[in-house]
Amino acid sequence: MNKDNCTLVVSHFSSLTFLPLVNMLKEKCRIIIYDKSINGILNNDNPILKNKEFIDNVNIIKLENKSIDPQAIFEYIITYYDNLSEYNIFIQDDSHHHIPNFNHFINYCNTCIINNIGFKDYPASNRADQGQGRVPRTIIDGNIQSGFVSPICAKNFCNKFEIEIIKKYTIEACAHLIVNKSKILKHDKEWYMKMDEFSYTTECLHPSKIQKIHECREEFINNFNSGKEKRNWPHNIEFWYAWGKAAIYEQMWPLIFN
């Protein structure tokens, strides 16, 4: 792993627990932090963010918070399509949930790079800080497991983007991905742009799932207004469609990058 062959992409909204990991990697790979936070990541008092050596070795890009982790993945691929690293690693910012051991994560990524693995999802924990471990899911005939999208949504998605449905595969939770450039370049930039645009619509969603997304959004807004909900997520419905559709992406990255 080095800056000539590897980029780490972080989708940041609120948690700073990824910073020690990035600090460990700042001289070993290119770092891009998509900052979707409300006040800006550099306005935090974390000492790592005050370190000039750290700041000089990372690229912090302000991004409107339009969706959860798929947004950063598509943003990076579309923006850097002609300048991708040989290996591209995608993580979320809440590492306290998903990466309990940074050295294990780094060694895992290095092993993938050394062995020239085309695509691999890191065996992330679901809520490591709460004692929860891995949550691998086996997907058979495209029947994804989610309360927000049904198997028919996923199959419609695959038909729309001409993605082959693998008979059986296992996907880890939380979408921490290691992807070789060759797998990304199997599709042109416009393909990813269309997929990104698709995120913010009801297309391929069953009416019952659309209703459920609306109900979750309304409950969130009510709880936020009453002070029960502290996460300051966007209230616009397009964000919530993308939030619901993230379940498609999370369980279908192996097909997208197959």
C-alpha positions in Angstrom: 0.0 0.0 0.0 1.5 3.3 -1.0 0.3 6.7 -2.4 1.1 5.6 -6.0 -1.3 2.6 -5.9 -3.9 3.2 -3.2 -6.6 5.8 -2.2 -8.7 5.7 1.0 -12.1 7.4 0.7 -14.0 8.3 3.8 -17.6 9.3 3.9 -17.8 11.7 6.9 -20.9 13.1 8.5 -20.5 13.3 12.3 -18.2 10.7 13.8 -14.5 11.4 14.2 -13.5 7.9 15.3 -12.0 7.2 11.9 -9.3 9.9 12.4 -6.7 7.6 14.2 -6.9 5.2 11.3 -6.4 7.9 8.7 -3.6 9.3 10.8 -1.9 5.9 10.6 -2.4 5.8 6.8 -1.7 9.4 5.9 1.7 8.7 4.4 0.8 5.2 3.0 -2.0 6.1 0.6 -3.8 9.0 -0.9 -6.6 10.1 1.5 -9.8 11.8 0.5 -12.4 12.8 3.1 -15.8 13.7 1.8 -17.0 16.1 4.5 -20.8 16.1 4.7 -20.9 17.5 8.2 -23.0 20.5 9.1 -20.3 22.7 10.6 -17.2 21.4 8.7 -14.8 18.8 10.0 -12.0 21.3 10.6 -14.0 23.2 13.1 -13.7 20.3 15.6 -11.2 20.4 18.5 -9.8 16.9 17.8 -6.0 17.2 18.1 -5.4 15.2 14.9 -7.1 17.9 12.9 -4.8 20.5 14.4 -1.7 18.6 13.2 -0.2 20.3 10.1 1.4 17.0 8.9 -2.0 15.4 8.9 -3.7 18.2 7.1 -0.9 18.3 4.5 -1.5 14.6 3.7 -5.3 14.5 3.4 -7.7 16.0 0.9 -10.8 17.2 2.6 -13.7 17.9 0.1 -16.9 19.6 1.2 -19.9 17.7 0.0 -23.6 18.3 0.4 -25.2 15.6 2.5 -27.5 14.1 -0.1 -27.2 10.4 0.9 -25.3 8.0 3.1 -22.2 6.1 2.1 -23.1 5.3 -1.6 -23.0 9.1 -2.3 -19.3 9.3 -1.5 -18.5 6.2 -3.5 -20.2 7.5 -6.6 -18.8 11.0 -6.1 -15.3 9.6 -6.0 -15.7 7.3 -9.0 -17.3 10.0 -11.2 -14.8 12.7 -10.2 -11.6 10.6 -10.4 -12.7 8.2 -13.1 -9.7 9.1 -15.3 -7.3 9.2 -12.3 -8.3 6.3 -10.2 -5.7 4.5 -8.0 -5.0 0.9 -8.7 -6.7 0.1 -5.4 -9.6 2.1 -3.9 -10.7 1.6 -0.3 -14.1 3.0 0.9 -15.1 3.4 4.5 -17.6 5.2 6.7 -16.6 7.6 9.5 -18.0 5.6 12.4 -15.0 3.3 12.8 -15.9 2.6 16.5 -18.8 0.7 15.1 -17.2 -1.2 12.3 -13.4 -1.4 12.6 -12.4 -2.4 16.2 -8.8 -3.2 15.2 -7.1 -0.7 12.8 -4.0 -2.9 12.4 -6.2 -5.8 11.3 -7.9 -3.5 8.8 -4.6 -2.3 7.3 -3.2 -5.8 7.1 -6.4 -7.0 5.4 -6.2 -4.3 2.8 -2.5 -4.9 2.2 -3.2 -8.6 1.7 -5.9 -7.8 -0.9 -3.4 -5.5 -2.7 -0.5 -8.0 -2.6 -2.8 -10.8 -3.9 -4.2 -8.5 -6.6 -7.8 -9.1 -5.4 -10.3 -7.4 -7.7 -13.1 -6.8 -5.1 -13.3 -7.5 -1.4 -15.6 -6.3 1.3 -13.9 -6.0 4.7 -15.5 -8.2 7.5 -16.7 -5.2 9.4 -18.4 -5.4 12.7 -22.0 -4.1 12.9 -21.7 -2.3 16.3 -18.3 -3.3 17.8 -18.6 -0.7 20.6 -21.8 -2.5 21.7 -20.3 -6.0 21.6 -21.7 -6.9 18.2 -19.5 -8.6 15.6 -19.8 -9.4 11.9 -23.1 -9.8 10.2 -22.4 -11.6 7.0 -25.4 -12.2 4.8 -25.8 -14.8 2.1 -27.8 -13.6 -0.9 -29.4 -16.3 -3.1 -30.9 -15.4 -6.5 -30.8 -11.7 -5.7 -33.1 -12.0 -2.7 -31.6 -9.2 -0.6 -32.5 -8.9 3.1 -33.9 -5.5 4.1 -37.0 -3.8 5.5 -36.7 -0.9 3.0 -36.3 -2.7 -0.3 -37.8 -6.0 -1.4 -36.1 -8.6 -3.6 -38.1 -7.4 -6.6 -36.6 -3.9 -6.1 -33.1 -5.4 -6.3 -34.0 -7.5 -9.4 -35.5 -4.4 -11.1 -32.3 -2.5 -10.2 -30.2 -5.2 -11.8 -32.4 -5.3 -14.9 -32.2 -1.5 -15.3 -28.4 -1.5 -15.1 -27.8 -4.8 -16.9 -26.1 -6.4 -13.9 -25.9 -10.1 -13.8 -27.4 -11.7 -10.7 -25.1 -14.2 -9.1 -26.8 -17.4 -7.9 -25.3 -17.2 -4.4 -22.8 -14.9 -2.7 -22.0 -13.6 0.8 -21.7 -9.9 1.6 -20.4 -8.3 4.8 -22.4 -5.6 6.6 -21.6 -1.9 6.5 -20.0 -1.6 3.0 -16.3 -1.2 3.7 -14.9 -2.0 0.3 -11.6 -2.6 -1.4 -11.9 -2.3 -5.2 -9.4 -2.7 -8.0 -9.5 0.0 -10.7 -10.1 -2.6 -13.3 -13.4 -3.6 -11.7 -14.6 0.1 -11.7 -13.6 0.7 -15.3 -15.7 -2.2 -16.5 -18.4 0.4 -16.7 -18.2 3.9 -18.2 -18.5 7.1 -16.1 -22.1 7.8 -17.4 -23.2 4.4 -16.0 -22.2 5.5 -12.5 -23.7 8.9 -13.0 -27.0 7.3 -13.9 -26.8 5.0 -10.9 -26.1 8.0 -8.6 -29.1 9.8 -10.0 -31.3 6.7 -9.6 -30.6 6.8 -5.8 -32.8 9.9 -5.3 -36.0 8.5 -6.9 -38.7 6.0 -6.2 -37.8 4.0 -9.3 -37.7 0.2 -8.7 -39.3 0.6 -5.3 -42.5 -1.2 -4.4 -45.3 1.2 -3.2 -45.3 -0.5 0.2 -41.6 0.3 0.6 -42.1 3.9 -0.5 -44.8 4.2 2.2 -42.4 2.8 4.8 -39.7 5.3 3.8 -42.2 8.1 4.2 -43.2 6.8 7.6 -39.6 6.6 8.8 -38.9 10.1 7.6 -41.9 11.5 9.4 -41.0 9.7 12.6 -37.4 11.0 12.3 -38.6 14.6 11.8 -41.0 14.4 14.7 -38.3 13.0 17.0 -35.8 15.6 15.8 -38.2 18.4 16.5 -39.0 17.1 19.9 -35.3 16.6 20.8 -35.4 12.8 21.0 -33.4 12.5 17.8 -29.9 14.1 17.8 -28.8 13.3 14.3 -29.3 16.3 12.1 -30.0 14.4 8.9 -31.6 16.2 5.9 -35.4 16.2 5.9 -36.0 16.4 2.1 -37.6 13.2 0.7 -34.8 12.6 -1.8 -32.4 12.0 1.0 -34.7 9.4 2.4 -35.3 7.6 -0.9 -31.5 7.4 -1.2 -31.3 6.2 2.5 -33.8 3.4 1.7 -32.0 2.4 -1.6 -28.7 2.2 0.2 -29.8 -1.3 1.2 -29.7 -2.3 -2.4 -26.2 -1.0 -2.9 -24.9 -2.4 0.5 -25.9 -5.9 -0.5 -25.1 -5.6 -4.2 -21.6 -4.1 -4.4 -20.2 -7.5 -5.3 -22.5 -7.5 -8.4 -21.8 -3.9 -9.3 -18.1 -4.5 -9.2 -18.1 -8.1 -10.4 
